[in-house]
Amino acid sequence: MNRKNDSTAFVELDDATSRILRTQIETKFGAKITSCGNAQDLREAIRQHTRQLLSISSLRRFFGLVDYAGKKMRTTTLDLYASYLGYESFSAWYDVIKSGVVEGPMLTLQASNIEMGSQIKVSFIKGLEALMCYIGEDRFIINSQPRRQADGLHIARRGVRDIRRL
């Protein structure tokens, strides 16, 4: 990630960082952004969550709905994406992603039979659940949230055939 130091700062994202950010946004949104209609719906979800309006053109470029060779994005746009994901800023999100540190109970999954984009929902005894999205190369994006019923550890996968209770 390269930053310029001026009031309209831009950040140049590498492919892996862009993929992780897109996957996290799609996971929180609950759908892949594959059409302008999806992008409009995501724009509204971001507006409702952050109380800020994002350009539909920015979303279309970021999710590859229009041809765009550039990798530079305004920091204000990235901050808005990070805010939607629950972070104070893009820098805070980026620090967490690059640290690779995940707090909480450990769960080991073998990713050899999981298809890219598959989602795994894990519910924990303390009333938390996590939605994990496989992004390839034995890496997952994990979003956690409280849930209503606590019934022990339960694992459910969407889009994957072989399911096991760990």
Buried (B, 14 or more C-beta within 10 A) or exposed (E): EEEEEEEEBBBEBEEEBBBBBBBBBBBBBEEEBEEBEBBBBBBEBBBEBBEEEBEBEBBBBBBEBEEEEEBEBBBBBBBBBBBBBEBEBBBBBBEBBEEEEEEEEEBEBEBEEBEEBBBBBBBBEEEBBBBBBBBBEEBBBBBBEEBEEEEEEEBEBEEBEEEEEE
